[in-house]
Amino acid sequence: MPAPPALKTGSLLVAATLALGCAPRGATPDVTSPTAPPSKGSATAASAPATPAASTVGSAAPAGDGRCGALDCRLFATPAAAFAEVIAQGPLVLGIGETHAQQGSGGIPSATTRFTNDLLPLVGGKASDLILELWVADGSCGQREQEVAKAQQPVTEPQRESNQNEFVTLGNRAHELGLRPHVLRPSCEEYERIAAGGPDGVAEMLTMIARQTEALIAATLKRNRTQKTEKMIVAYGGAMHNDLVPREGHETWSFGPSVSRHTAGRYIELDLIVPEFIKDTEIWRALPWHASFDPNAHPDQATLFRLRPASYVLIFPRTPAAPSP
């Protein structure tokens, strides 16, 4: 598997879950509600693979820890310290999900930008590859590509226009740090299924993204084993496909359970949340950590929730207010 070249914006399409990673709970994502956060599994699951309990190491020393409602949580002085605590567990695959920036939030750095600038450097030298939730649209599949792109518009239009460029920047920064960036490359048959899916086209798109990501992870794991390297693989996209415990009926939308099995439990799910993007809506309130998070308690610290073994949520500190003129 040769190292991919640096990414160019013009050759890529934002994958559907840059919007639909923010899908509400339910059988099929509601494309009229693109600001909704990702659907996550229940807070407990007996079948989830166990991983070692989080430990404090070096610069990852927390500012505080304990319980937040029904969940384990820890406070850190910086998001980098919280992230270091997660990767210190030594996952073979780290599945990172985010909720995507929407229009009107231009003054707030997105999760993608924060990950690129503050967290990605921590895996330089530790990770071999970064798999991005972007797919190539090179025109080889003709009209079907146009139809699929048009079908995404109701969910991509409310998003911040810079989202796609930020993913490309993330891929290029990974390349600079020595990671191989990868994008998704749907076949013409997959474009055909999505375009012909009608009302089920969105669900087919979500399944395709999970399937493509899982295939890239499997191929990269095989290559690393052949080369006898234990370096980590990072998959970055909308928070849904990385679920260890997908919601019932959404199993085909997530690569988490399969990757966990293939790595003998050395898979970690981590969601990144920008606190200013959290809304007081039924969809957000349904998330397992929402009731346990007090945005006013420690606004200048990062909060790391442990939902279950190998499943974490990192909530960034609030963005400092701009100084008055």
Secondary structure, 3 states (H helix, E strand, C coil): CCCCCCCCHHHEEECCHHHHCCCCCCCCCCCCCCCCCCCCCCCCCCCCCCCCCCCCCHHHCCCEEEEECCEEEEEECCHHHHHHHHHCCCCCEEEEEECCCECCCCCCCCHHHHHHHHHHHHHCCCEEEEEEEEEECCCCCCHHHHHHHHHHHHHHCCECCCHHHHHHHHHHHHHHCCCEEEEECCCHHHHHHHHCCHHHHHHHHHHHHHHHHHHHHHHHHHHHHHCCCCCEEEEEEECCCCCCCCCCCCHHHCCHHHHHHHCCCCEEEEEEECHHHCCCCHHHHCCCCHHHCCCCCCCCCEEEEEEECCEEEEECCCCCCCCCC
